[in-house]
Amino acid sequence: MARWLICVLVVLLAGRAIAADVTAIEIVESGLYRARTTGHIPAPLAVNGQAQTIVDIEFYSPTAKVPARQGIRFGTRFRVVGTPADQSVVLRSVWRIPEPGIQNPETGIVYRQSIAEFTTSTGALTMRGFSFAHPWQIRCGEWTQELWFGDRKLLSQTFTVEDCRAAPTAARRAAAPAG
């Protein structure tokens, strides 16, 4: 019994010794980008319950101003700062969507945020973004991108979706001044 208890304590202490700590997010690029979608992964709290997997990412406009058009992608490429190096970590990406949110016309679900957990590693370059894949996803106003490690918010970045003249009627209504 004593030998078994010692083995368990050694495993627990060793596991704690190599647990990663993320201390910061270092922004490398931010703005509008192009990419090729290669698939989707389940993300139950994200818009449509999934996140895209993408490759061939190319940032072409370093801006926080996003045109309200289908096909537009915006987001941030960043480096995860923490110790030890190359240690696997789970982060949470949160996109806060302007009120009153966006509604999927097929399901009736209204999204006010899109949340996805993802695994990366300390020191790694990582990318998180949002894509207006469907017209109903476009909502003018301030979209806030947040990155979290546990209960610590490491990034809060705002993108302003504008130029609603080319946007669907629902997006134009949201941008119209109250009156």
C-alpha positions as CSV (number, residue, x, y, z in Angstrom):
1,M,0.0,0.0,0.0
2,A,2.8,2.4,0.9
3,R,4.7,1.7,-2.3
4,W,1.5,2.3,-4.4
5,L,0.9,5.7,-2.6
6,I,4.4,6.8,-3.2
7,C,4.1,6.0,-6.9
8,V,0.9,8.0,-7.2
9,L,2.5,11.0,-5.4
10,V,5.5,10.9,-7.7
11,V,3.3,10.8,-10.8
12,L,1.1,13.7,-9.5
13,L,4.1,15.9,-8.5
14,A,5.9,15.2,-11.9
15,G,2.7,16.1,-13.7
16,R,2.5,19.4,-11.9
17,A,6.2,20.2,-12.6
18,I,5.6,20.1,-16.3
19,A,2.3,21.8,-16.4
20,A,2.4,24.7,-18.8
21,D,1.8,28.3,-17.8
22,V,0.7,30.8,-20.5
23,T,1.7,34.3,-19.5
24,A,0.9,36.3,-22.6
25,I,-0.3,36.4,-26.2
26,E,2.1,38.2,-28.6
27,I,0.2,39.5,-31.7
28,V,2.2,38.8,-34.9
29,E,-0.5,39.9,-37.5
30,S,-4.0,41.1,-37.3
31,G,-6.6,42.2,-39.8
32,L,-8.1,40.7,-42.9
33,Y,-6.8,37.5,-44.3
34,R,-7.3,34.9,-47.0
35,A,-7.2,31.1,-46.4
36,R,-8.3,27.8,-47.8
37,T,-10.8,25.8,-45.7
38,T,-9.8,22.2,-45.5
39,G,-12.5,20.9,-43.0
40,H,-14.4,21.5,-39.9
41,I,-14.0,20.4,-36.3
42,P,-16.8,20.2,-33.7
43,A,-17.1,23.3,-31.4
44,P,-20.5,23.0,-29.7
45,L,-20.5,26.7,-28.5
46,A,-19.3,28.2,-31.8
47,V,-21.6,29.5,-34.6
48,N,-23.1,26.5,-36.3
49,G,-21.4,24.2,-33.7
50,Q,-18.1,24.0,-35.6
51,A,-14.8,25.7,-36.3
52,Q,-13.0,25.7,-39.7
53,T,-9.6,24.2,-40.2
54,I,-7.7,26.4,-42.6
55,V,-4.4,26.5,-44.5
56,D,-2.5,28.9,-46.8
57,I,-3.2,31.8,-44.5
58,E,-2.3,35.2,-45.9
59,F,-2.9,38.5,-44.1
60,Y,-3.5,41.1,-46.8
61,S,-4.7,44.1,-44.8
62,P,-3.5,45.0,-41.2
63,T,-6.7,46.8,-40.2
64,A,-9.4,46.6,-37.5
65,K,-12.0,47.8,-40.0
66,V,-13.9,44.9,-41.6
67,P,-16.2,45.3,-44.7
68,A,-19.6,43.8,-44.2
69,R,-19.3,41.2,-47.1
70,Q,-19.8,37.5,-47.4
71,G,-16.5,35.7,-47.7
72,I,-14.5,38.2,-45.6
73,R,-12.2,36.7,-42.9
74,F,-10.7,38.6,-40.1
75,G,-8.7,37.7,-37.0
76,T,-5.3,37.4,-35.4
77,R,-2.1,35.4,-35.8
78,F,-0.2,35.2,-32.5
79,R,2.5,33.5,-30.5
80,V,1.7,31.8,-27.2
81,V,4.2,33.0,-24.6
82,G,4.7,30.7,-21.7
83,T,6.8,28.0,-20.0
84,P,8.0,25.4,-20.5
85,A,8.7,25.8,-24.2
86,D,6.8,23.6,-26.7
87,Q,4.3,22.5,-24.0
88,S,0.8,21.7,-25.1
89,V,-1.9,24.1,-23.8
90,V,-5.6,24.5,-24.3
91,L,-6.9,28.0,-25.0
92,R,-10.4,29.3,-25.5
93,S,-11.3,31.7,-28.3
94,V,-14.3,33.9,-27.8
95,W,-15.9,36.1,-30.4
96,R,-18.4,38.6,-28.9
97,I,-20.9,39.4,-31.6
98,P,-22.7,42.9,-31.7
99,E,-26.2,42.9,-30.3
100,P,-28.7,41.7,-31.0
101,G,-26.5,38.8,-32.3
102,I,-26.8,36.8,-35.5
103,Q,-29.6,34.3,-36.2
104,N,-29.2,31.1,-38.2
105,P,-32.3,31.1,-40.5
106,E,-32.3,27.3,-40.7
107,T,-32.2,26.6,-37.0
108,G,-33.5,29.8,-35.4
109,I,-30.5,29.8,-33.0
110,V,-29.3,33.3,-32.1
111,Y,-25.6,33.6,-31.4
112,R,-24.3,36.5,-29.3
113,Q,-20.9,34.9,-29.0
114,S,-18.9,32.1,-30.7
115,I,-16.6,30.0,-28.5
116,A,-14.1,27.3,-29.4
117,E,-11.4,25.6,-27.4
118,F,-8.2,24.6,-29.2
119,T,-4.9,23.1,-28.5
120,T,-1.6,24.7,-29.3
121,S,1.8,24.9,-27.6
122,T,3.9,27.5,-25.9
123,G,6.1,29.3,-28.4
124,A,3.9,28.3,-31.3
125,L,2.4,30.6,-33.9
126,T,-1.4,30.2,-33.9
127,M,-4.2,31.7,-35.8
128,R,-7.8,32.4,-34.8
129,G,-10.3,34.2,-36.9
130,F,-14.0,34.6,-38.0
131,S,-15.3,34.2,-41.5
132,F,-18.6,35.6,-42.9
133,A,-19.3,32.3,-44.7
134,H,-23.1,33.0,-45.0
135,P,-24.9,36.4,-45.4
136,W,-26.8,35.9,-42.1
137,Q,-23.5,35.9,-40.2
138,I,-22.8,39.5,-41.1
139,R,-23.6,41.9,-38.3
140,C,-22.3,45.5,-38.4
141,G,-20.7,46.9,-35.2
142,E,-17.9,46.0,-32.9
143,W,-16.8,42.3,-32.8
144,T,-14.5,41.6,-29.9
145,Q,-12.0,38.7,-30.1
146,E,-10.8,37.3,-26.8
147,L,-8.3,34.6,-26.0
148,W,-8.4,32.9,-22.6
149,F,-6.1,30.5,-20.7
150,G,-8.3,29.1,-17.9
151,D,-9.9,32.1,-16.2
152,R,-7.3,34.5,-17.5
153,K,-8.1,36.7,-20.4
154,L,-4.9,37.2,-22.4
155,L,-6.2,39.1,-25.4
156,S,-9.1,41.4,-26.2
157,Q,-9.1,42.9,-29.7
158,T,-11.9,44.8,-31.4
159,F,-12.8,44.7,-35.1
160,T,-15.4,47.1,-36.5
161,V,-17.6,45.6,-39.2
162,E,-18.8,48.5,-41.4
163,D,-19.9,49.6,-44.8
164,C,-23.4,48.0,-44.4
165,R,-24.7,49.3,-47.7
166,A,-23.5,46.1,-49.3
167,A,-24.7,44.0,-46.4
168,P,-27.9,42.0,-46.0
169,T,-31.0,43.8,-44.7
170,A,-30.5,42.3,-41.2
171,A,-27.0,43.7,-40.9
172,R,-28.1,47.1,-42.1
173,R,-30.9,47.3,-39.5
174,A,-28.4,46.5,-36.7
175,A,-26.1,49.4,-37.8
176,A,-28.9,52.0,-38.2
177,P,-29.0,54.7,-35.6
178,A,-31.9,54.4,-33.1
179,G,-34.5,57.0,-33.5
